Amino acid sequence: MSSTGTTGHEATGPRGARHERDAADRLLRAATRSGAHLIAEAASLVQGWAVLADPIAGAVYSTPAAAAADGVHAAAAPREHPHCTQHPAAGAVLVLAAAPTVPPGHACHVATTTAALLEVRGQRAAELRGEQMRLHTTLIRLLLDGHTAAVTETLGGNRLTHVTVYRLSGVDLPAAHEVLWRAVRPSLAPYADAVTLMGRRDGELVVAELHHGGDDGRVLRLVSRLSERHHLLAGMAGPLPLAEMPTAHSDAAAARHSATPDRRVVPADAVGASRLTPLLPPAPYTRWAGSVLRPLSPAHQHLLLVWLRTGSKPRAAAALGLSAGTVRARIRDLSRLLGADLEDATVRAHLLLALRAPAPAPGDDGDNDSDTTRSRNGSSPPGPPVPPVPPGPARLESLPDGLLDTEAVRTWAIGLVGGLKPHLRIALACWLRHHARTAPAAAELHVHRTTLAGWLTQCAEHLARNLADATVRAEIHLALNATRTGPDDPAALPRRGGRTYRRL
């Protein structure tokens, strides 16, 4: 499919008019096939290259493929590419670069006709988009309800075994949904062994990418650009097996609560990623965690982990798809099962530490003699003695000796909270004991809420940590306990007199 160049005389006479009609007919026939064929025909007619560039997706269609980067750059900086013809089309930018032998009038005619046909295709797609979006939302709901076989049969992808889930929230969510839909161009037919589903549920945008094992990162890149442009916060979980879609769904919501304007997309495996746990002695750590978590089923552990990561029962309920009352009742039952007060800040920090613990090594039955046996056989040199785990179930109120009271942990704790002024340290410790609730902490400190808020801002700047993240708060609480030389009592808060700092 090729076209010869035209002269200026041909563009102005009857033959030129006939030539333009032939070009329009060729573009119309290509538009009835697909957008890719339309762009390819436009590139052929101008004997150069053509790119449809989207601000989020990049090059939507490109002929040839090697021109994609040039087309995106020309759309972003049109003044730097004066030789290119550009037209807005269907929410994107059509960029044409004609050969030097092609008259400018012919190139402009091809660009105008192509852009108009892209608009028609876009309007037709918009008419069908509502029904397609509802179908996507239904399929996501079926996955969450465990009907994975029905969904994969509907999609016709026998190789769809895993899922990666994104959950996005923000004010500009409807517009972001439209943009992402156009950028992803979702289809229920598997493409390259992957299908992307997206739908709005409960005031958020859920994106589920079904694939075989791992994904190529394309959807992640689109979500990252979308989040920056539309000021969204997103959590990501996966890849996980399709049967674990509910787990990925709740983990993505938990991760989203750790997102900030500086880091808008947070993977679930980064939530609670601790700088402390690698410093703990592995053997006693895993044995203590195994003893603590022994009464809990995997479902119990997942509920507690989501609750501790999100920082509140209502947020955990939204992430898990349960009612807040159900989550409260289950946490009360788990508190009795663990024999611990889960409303205590120290207990919560210890529980999160236990849930973060790595899986025990194969063959590790908790017997401390295994290290001695290996050293006797000469397979490994004897190491420092491992403190024994107390017999019976471990308690969450206190940690076994040798776990946090090591030089490495103390160095980490001093590096994190060292240098805090006394009044900031006392205020921060009190605020953490009240689970990041400013009003009760200010009442106990006998300061105004505005004063406490200002102090907490100073603490966040000094620590260089996001105090809105519940997992960060748990680590800071443990660091304060590890470096405490006194009770951090609000009664010891330095007073300066006046209305704001009234004396006790």
C-alpha positions in Angstrom: 0.0 0.0 0.0 1.9 3.0 -1.2 1.3 6.4 -2.7 3.4 8.5 -5.0 4.2 12.1 -4.4 2.0 14.9 -5.9 3.1 18.2 -7.3 1.7 21.6 -6.6 -0.2 21.6 -10.0 -1.9 18.3 -9.2 -3.0 19.7 -5.8 -4.9 22.6 -7.3 -6.6 21.2 -10.4 -9.3 18.6 -11.0 -6.8 15.9 -10.8 -5.7 17.2 -7.4 -9.2 17.1 -6.2 -9.7 13.6 -7.4 -6.5 12.6 -5.7 -7.7 14.1 -2.4 -11.0 12.2 -2.7 -9.1 8.9 -3.3 -7.0 9.6 -0.2 -10.1 10.2 1.8 -11.7 7.0 0.5 -8.5 5.0 1.5 -8.5 6.5 5.0 -12.3 5.7 5.4 -11.8 2.1 4.4 -8.8 1.8 6.8 -10.9 3.4 9.6 -13.5 0.7 9.3 -10.9 -1.9 10.2 -9.0 -0.4 13.2 -7.2 2.6 14.5 -3.9 1.0 13.7 -4.8 0.5 10.1 -6.0 4.1 9.9 -2.6 5.4 11.2 -0.8 3.1 8.8 -2.8 4.4 5.9 -2.1 8.0 6.9 1.7 7.3 7.0 1.5 5.7 3.6 -0.3 8.6 2.1 2.2 11.2 3.3 5.2 8.8 2.5 6.5 9.4 6.0 5.5 8.4 9.5 2.4 8.8 11.6 1.9 8.5 15.4 -1.2 8.9 17.6 0.3 10.0 20.9 -1.5 9.9 24.3 -0.3 11.9 27.3 -0.7 8.9 29.5 -0.2 5.9 27.3 2.5 7.4 25.1 2.3 6.1 21.5 -1.1 4.5 21.0 -0.5 3.7 17.3 2.7 4.2 15.4 3.7 3.5 11.8 6.5 2.6 11.6 7.0 1.4 15.2 10.4 3.1 15.3 8.8 6.5 15.0 6.9 6.2 18.3 9.4 8.1 20.4 9.7 10.9 17.8 5.9 11.2 17.7 5.5 11.4 21.5 8.3 14.0 21.7 6.8 16.1 18.9 3.4 16.0 20.7 5.0 17.1 23.9 7.2 19.8 22.3 5.6 20.9 19.0 7.8 24.0 18.6 10.8 21.8 18.4 9.3 19.9 15.5 8.0 22.5 13.0 8.2 20.0 10.1 5.5 17.8 11.7 1.7 18.3 11.2 -0.3 17.9 14.4 -4.0 17.7 15.1 -5.9 16.9 18.3 -7.8 13.7 17.9 -9.9 11.7 20.4 -8.2 13.0 23.5 -4.8 12.4 21.9 -2.5 14.1 19.4 -2.1 13.0 15.8 1.5 13.7 14.5 2.3 13.3 10.8 5.8 13.7 9.3 5.5 13.9 5.5 8.2 13.3 3.0 9.8 16.4 1.5 8.2 15.6 -1.9 4.6 15.7 -0.5 2.9 19.1 -0.8 2.0 20.7 2.5 -1.6 21.0 1.4 -1.9 17.2 0.8 -0.3 16.4 4.2 -2.7 18.8 5.9 -5.7 17.2 4.2 -4.6 13.7 5.3 -4.0 14.9 8.9 -7.4 16.6 9.0 -9.3 13.6 7.6 -7.4 11.2 9.8 -8.1 13.2 12.9 -11.9 13.5 12.0 -12.1 9.7 11.5 -10.3 9.1 14.8 -12.9 11.4 16.5 -15.7 9.3 14.9 -14.1 6.1 16.2 -13.7 7.6 19.6 -17.4 8.7 19.8 -18.5 5.2 18.8 -16.2 3.7 21.4 -17.6 6.1 24.0 -21.2 4.9 23.2 -20.2 1.3 24.0 -17.9 2.2 26.9 -20.7 2.3 29.5 -21.8 -1.2 28.9 -18.2 -2.4 28.7 -17.3 -0.7 32.0 -20.3 -2.4 33.7 -19.2 -5.7 32.4 -15.7 -5.2 33.7 -17.0 -4.3 37.1 -19.2 -7.4 37.2 -16.2 -9.6 36.3 -14.1 -8.0 39.1 -16.9 -8.7 41.5 -17.1 -12.3 40.4 -13.3 -12.7 41.0 -13.7 -11.3 44.5 -16.5 -13.7 45.2 -14.2 -16.6 44.1 -15.7 -17.5 40.7 -12.3 -17.6 39.0 -13.2 -20.5 36.7 -16.3 -18.6 35.3 -14.3 -15.5 34.7 -11.4 -17.2 32.9 -13.9 -19.1 30.8 -15.6 -15.8 29.9 -12.3 -14.3 28.9 -11.2 -17.4 27.0 -7.7 -17.3 28.5 -6.6 -20.7 29.7 -3.2 -19.3 30.6 -4.6 -16.6 32.9 -3.4 -17.9 36.2 -2.3 -14.8 38.2 -3.6 -11.3 39.0 -2.1 -8.0 39.9 -4.5 -5.6 41.6 -4.4 -1.8 41.8 -6.8 0.3 43.9 -6.8 4.0 43.3 -8.6 6.9 45.1 -8.8 10.6 44.6 -11.0 13.5 43.7 -10.5 13.3 39.9 -11.4 9.6 39.8 -14.1 9.7 37.0 -11.8 11.5 34.6 -8.9 9.3 35.5 -11.0 6.2 34.8 -11.8 7.6 31.3 -8.2 8.4 30.6 -6.9 5.0 31.8 -9.6 3.2 29.8 -8.5 4.9 26.6 -4.8 4.4 27.4 -5.1 0.7 28.2 -7.7 0.0 25.5 -9.0 -3.0 27.5 -10.5 -6.0 25.7 -12.0 -9.2 27.0 -9.9 -11.1 24.4 -6.5 -12.0 25.8 -3.6 -10.1 24.3 -0.1 -11.5 24.9 -1.6 -13.7 27.6 -2.9 -10.8 29.6 -6.3 -9.2 30.1 -6.9 -5.9 32.0 -10.2 -5.3 33.9 -11.1 -2.0 35.5 -14.1 -0.7 37.3 -15.2 1.8 39.9 -16.4 0.3 43.2 -17.2 2.1 46.4 -15.7 5.4 45.3 -12.4 3.9 44.1 -11.0 2.6 40.8 -10.0 -1.1 40.8 -7.7 -2.3 38.1 -7.0 -6.1 37.8 -4.5 -7.4 35.4 -4.9 -11.1 34.7 -1.8 -12.7 33.3 0.4 -15.8 33.3 2.8 -15.7 36.2 4.3 -12.2 35.9 3.4 -9.0 34.1 5.5 -6.8 31.9 5.0 -3.6 34.0 2.9 -1.8 31.3 -0.1 -1.3 33.5 2.1 -0.2 36.4 3.7 2.5 34.2 0.3 3.7 33.1 -1.1 3.8 36.7 2.0 5.7 37.8 1.6 8.4 35.1 -2.2 8.6 35.8 -1.6 9.0 39.5 0.8 11.9 38.9 -1.4 13.7 36.4 -4.7 13.3 38.3 -3.3 13.5 41.9 -4.4 10.0 42.9 -3.1 7.6 45.5 -2.7 3.9 44.6 -1.9 0.6 46.2 -0.6 -2.4 44.3 -0.7 -6.1 45.2 0.5 -9.1 43.3 1.2 -11.0 41.2 -0.8 -13.6 43.2 -2.7 -16.7 42.0 -6.2 -15.9 40.8 -7.7 -17.8 43.7 -6.1 -15.2 46.0 -7.8 -12.3 44.3 -9.6 -11.2 47.6 -6.2 -11.2 49.4 -4.6 -9.1 46.6 -7.7 -6.7 46.7 -7.4 -6.1 50.5 -3.6 -5.9 50.4 -3.8 -3.2 47.7 -6.1 -1.1 49.8 -3.8 -1.5 52.8 -0.9 -0.4 50.7 -2.8 2.7 49.4 -3.0 4.0 52.9 0.8 4.3 52.9 0.8 6.3 49.7 1.8 10.0 49.8 2.0 12.8 47.2 5.8 12.0 47.0 5.1 8.3 46.5 1.7 7.8 44.9 1.9 4.1 44.0 2.9 1.8 46.9 3.3 -2.0 46.4 1.9 -4.1 49.2 5.2 -5.9 49.8 6.7 -2.5 50.6 4.1 -1.7 53.3 5.6 -2.7 56.6 9.0 -3.4 54.9 11.0 -3.0 58.1 14.5 -1.7 58.6 14.3 -3.4 62.0 13.5 -7.0 61.2 16.8 -7.7 59.3 18.6 -6.7 62.5 16.9 -9.3 64.7 18.5 -12.7 65.4 16.7 -15.0 63.0 16.3 -18.1 65.1 14.8 -16.7 68.3 12.8 -14.2 66.2 11.0 -16.8 64.1 10.5 -19.1 67.0 8.9 -16.4 69.1 6.7 -15.3 66.2 5.7 -18.9 65.6 4.7 -19.3 69.2 2.7 -16.1 69.3 0.9 -16.8 66.0 0.2 -20.5 66.7 -3.4 -19.9 67.8 -4.2 -18.0 64.6 -5.3 -19.3 61.2 -4.0 -17.7 58.0 -7.3 -15.8 57.6 -6.9 -14.4 61.2 -3.3 -13.3 60.4 -4.4 -11.6 57.2 -7.1 -9.7 59.0 -4.8 -8.5 61.7 -2.1 -7.5 59.2 -4.5 -5.4 57.2 -5.8 -3.8 60.3 -2.3 -3.0 61.6 -1.2 -1.7 58.2 -4.3 0.6 57.6 -4.2 1.8 61.2 -8.0 1.7 61.9 -10.9 -0.7 62.0 -13.1 1.3 59.5 -10.2 1.4 57.0 -9.5 -2.3 57.5 -13.2 -3.0 56.9 -13.2 -1.1 53.7 -10.1 -2.9 52.5 -11.5 -6.3 53.4 -15.0 -5.7 52.1 -16.5 -6.2 55.5 -18.6 -4.0 57.8 -16.8 -2.1 60.5 -18.9 -4.0 63.1 -17.7 -7.3 61.8 -14.1 -6.3 61.9 -14.5 -5.0 65.5 -16.1 -8.3 66.6 -13.4 -10.4 65.0 -10.6 -8.4 66.5 -12.3 -8.7 70.0 -12.4 -12.5 69.4 -8.7 -12.6 68.4 -7.8 -10.5 71.4 -9.3 -13.2 73.6 -7.7 -15.9 71.5 -4.2 -14.3 71.9 -4.8 -13.4 75.5 -3.6 -9.9 74.9 -5.1 -6.4 74.9 -4.9 -5.4 71.2 -5.8 -1.8 72.1 -2.4 -1.4 73.7 0.1 0.3 71.4 3.0 -1.8 72.5 1.0 -5.0 71.9 0.1 -3.9 68.4 3.8 -3.1 67.6 4.8 -6.5 68.9 2.1 -8.2 66.9 3.1 -6.5 63.7 6.7 -7.5 64.4 5.5 -11.2 64.7 3.4 -11.0 61.5 6.5 -9.6 59.7 8.7 -12.5 60.8 10.1 -14.7 58.0 8.9 -18.3 57.7 11.0 -20.8 59.7 13.6 -22.7 57.9 12.8 -26.3 56.9 13.4 -28.7 59.7 13.4 -25.9 62.4 11.3 -27.4 65.1 12.1 -24.7 67.6 14.8 -26.8 69.4 17.8 -24.7 70.4 20.1 -27.7 70.3 20.1 -27.7 66.5 22.8 -25.1 66.3 25.0 -27.0 68.8 24.5 -30.2 66.8 25.6 -28.5 63.5 28.8 -27.1 65.2 29.7 -30.6 66.6 29.4 -32.1 63.1 31.7 -29.4 61.8 29.2 -28.1 59.2 29.3 -24.6 60.6 31.3 -22.8 63.3 29.7 -22.3 66.7 28.0 -18.9 66.9 26.9 -16.9 69.9 24.5 -18.6 72.2 20.8 -18.2 71.2 18.6 -17.2 74.1 16.0 -19.9 74.7 12.3 -19.2 74.1 10.3 -19.5 77.3 8.2 -22.7 77.5 4.5 -22.4 76.7 2.8 -19.8 74.5 4.7 -16.5 74.1 3.2 -13.3 75.2 2.7 -10.1 73.2 3.1 -7.8 76.2 6.9 -8.4 76.3 9.6 -9.8 74.1 12.1 -12.5 74.9 15.5 -11.5 76.0 18.0 -11.0 73.2 15.5 -9.9 70.6 15.4 -6.1 70.8 18.0 -5.6 73.5 21.0 -6.0 71.2 23.6 -3.5 70.2 22.5 -3.5 66.5 18.9 -2.7 67.5 19.9 0.0 69.9 22.1 1.6 67.2 19.2 1.5 64.8 16.8 3.1 67.4 19.2 5.9 68.3 19.7 6.6 64.6 15.9 6.9 64.2 14.7 8.8 67.3 18.0 10.1 68.7 18.3 13.9 68.9 14.6 14.5 69.6 14.1 17.3 72.1 12.5 16.2 75.4 9.2 17.8 74.8 9.0 16.4 71.2 9.9 12.9 72.5 7.3 13.0 75.3 4.6 14.3 73.0 5.4 11.8 70.3 5.3 8.9 72.7 2.0 10.0 74.2 0.5 10.5 70.7 1.6 6.9 69.7 0.1 5.5 72.8 -3.2 7.0 71.8 -3.0 5.4 68.3 -2.3 8.7 66.5 -5.4 10.4 67.9 -4.5 14.1 68.6 -7.4 15.1 70.9 -6.9 12.6 73.7 -3.1 12.9 73.5 -3.4 16.7 73.7 -5.7 16.4 76.7 -3.2 14.1 78.5 -0.3 16.4 77.7 -2.4 19.5 78.8 -1.5 21.4 75.6 -3.7 22.7 72.8 -4.3 20.4 69.8 -2.8 23.0 67.5 0.4 23.0 69.6 0.6 19.2 69.5 0.0 19.2 65.7 2.9 21.6 65.4 5.2 19.4 67.5 4.2 16.3 65.4 5.2 18.2 62.3 8.6 18.9 63.8 8.9 15.2 64.7 8.1 14.1 61.2 10.7 16.5 59.8 13.4 15.4 62.3 12.7 11.7 61.7 12.2 12.0 58.0 9.3 9.6 58.2 5.6 9.6 57.2 3.7 9.6 60.5 0.5 8.9 58.6 1.7 5.4 57.9 0.6 3.0 60.7 3.6 0.7 60.2 6.0 3.6 60.5 4.4 4.6 63.8 4.8 1.1 65.1 8.5 1.1 64.4 8.9 4.5 66.0 7.1 3.3 69.1 9.5 0.3 69.3 12.5 2.7 68.8 11.3 5.0 71.6 10.9 2.0 73.9 14.4 0.8 73.0 16.0 4.2 73.8 14.0 5.1 76.8 15.9 6.2 79.9 12.8 7.5 81.7 9.1 6.9 81.7 8.4 9.6 78.9 5.7 10.8 81.3 3.5 13.7 80.2 4.0 15.0 83.7 7.7 15.5 82.9 6.8 17.7 79.9 8.8 21.0 80.1 6.4 23.9 80.8 6.9 27.5 79.9 3.7 29.0 81.4 0.9 30.8 79.7 -2.4 29.6 78.3 -0.9 27.1 75.9 1.4 25.4 78.4 -0.6 25.7 81.6 1.0 24.0 84.6 -0.4 20.8 86.1 
